[in-house]
Amino acid sequence: MLLIFLALLLFSEFRPNLLVDTLQEKRTRHILIKKSEFRLYLYNGRTLEASYPIAVGKNAGDKQAVGDMRTPEGKFYISQIQDARNWTHDFKDGKGEIAGAYGPWFLRLHTSKERTKSGKEWKGIGIHGTHDESSIGTCATEGCIRMKNKDLEELKTLVSIHTPVEIVE
């Protein structure tokens, strides 16, 4: 029996490394965010499935301190998908609390210090919608990734908790 198995292994097309590569390629969807391009890319393995315009932090570079208006860089993952339709936010522009500021969903990112380029942990960073779609394609946020609401609705159907998210300059 062992001889038959070894013969099959030797003369067959079975290649363990190819199998591992194939499994990794088909492994999972993941998000790549390129801040300098104002784009969010959704991949399934190595295949680009979707691309969306985004807004990023008002200030360029990697997040260094709370309130610095920068989007952190690193390898994160979606830790929660929250209904944000009733959330409000005060942008400190004299207009007070704005209803719908985060759009329909907030995809919270796990941004522990082991995962950030800066080596610091950040709270409240996520991918969300907006009340102002004219801000998309600009440096406009307090550090989160902002999307058009219709794009966020579509993205939400394609990702799940634990979807990897990499943010680069």
N, C-alpha and C positions, 0 to 999 in steps of 0.2 A: 504494500500500500504506500509506504514511504517513497519507494522508487518511482511509482506512478506520479505522485505529487511533485517530486523533484523534476521528473521529466517534463511534466506540464509546465512547471515554473520556468524551466530552462528554455523550452521551445515555444512558449506562448508569447503573446503580445503584452502580458502583464508586466507593468513597470511601476513599482511602488512610488517612486518620486513623481511620476506623471500623475498618478492617482492623487497624491497629496497636493500637488499644484492645482489640479482640477478642483479638488474640494475647497481649497483656499480661494480660488477664483470665483467659485459659486457660493462661497461661504455666507456672505451677508451684504446687505445694502450698507453704504456708509456715505457720509456727507463730507465734502471738502469745501471750506469757505476760504476764498481768496479776497482778503480785504482790499488790496490794491486794485482789484478788478471789479469790486462791488458785486461779486457773484457767489452764489451758493450752487455747488454741483452735487447732484445725487448720483452715486454709482451703485450698480449691482455687480459685485465682483469688479472686473476691469471695464465693464460696459457703462458708459454714460447714459443714464436714464432721463435726467432732467437737469435744467439749468435755470436759475431764477436770479433776477436783479435784487439787490439788497441795499440797505443802509448800514453803516457801521459807526463806531464811536466818533464823536466830534473831533477828537484829537488823534493824530497818527501815532503809530508805534504800539508796543506791547503794554498792556495794563501794568502799572507799577504801584498804584495806591487807590484806595477807595475814593470815589468821586473824581478821578482824573479824566473821566470821559473817554477812556480808551477801551478797545475791545481786546480781551486777553487772547494770547496765542498759546496753542498747545493741542494735546490729544485728549478729547473729552468724550462723553457719551450722554445721551438723553436719559435723564433720571426720572423725569415726570412729564406727563402731558396733561396740562391743566386747562380747564374751561376758563377763559379770560374775558368772556363777553360782558360781564358786569364789573370788571375791574376799572378803576380810574387811576389817574396819575396827575400830579401837579408838576409841571415842567419849570416852575419858578419863573414864568414869563409874565406874571400878573393876571393870567386868565383863570387861575385856580385849578380845581380838579377837572380833568377832561375825561368824559365817558368814552369808552371804546379805545382808549389810548394804546392798548396792547392787542387790539383786534380780537378775533375769536378764540385763539389758542396761545398758550405759552408753553413752549417745549424747553423745560428747565434742563440746563446742562450741569453735569457733575464736574466741577472744576477744582478738585483738590490740588494741594501744592505739588504732589507727585506728578500731576498731569499738565501743569502750566509751564510755559517756557521761563517765566519769571521765578518759579519756585515758590509762589505765594498762592494761597487759597482765596477764591472769590465767591461771594454769595450773590444770588439773584441774577445770574447771567443766563440768558436764554435766547431762543429764536421765537419771535412773536410778530404779530401783525401790526397795524397802525391805524390811526385816525387821519393821517396826512400822507397820502400816497405820493405827493410831490417830493417828499423827502427821500424816496428810494433812489439809489444811485449816488448818494451823497454821504458825507460824514456828518451824521445828524443825531446819533443816539448817545445815551449815557454809558454805553459799553456793550449793550446787547446787539443782536443781529435783528434787523427789522425787515419785514417782507410785505409785499402787497397781500391783502387779506385773501384774495382768490388763490394766489400762489401758496399761501400757508395752508389753506383748506386742502389743496391738492397734496402738498407735501405730507400733511398729517396722515393721509390715507396710505402713504408709501413707507412710513417709518414706524418705529415702535420704541418702547423703553429699551435701553441698552444699545440703540443704534449708535455706532461710533461717529464722532464729529471731530474733524481736525480743522483748526483755524490757523491760517498762515498769513503773513503780510501780503 
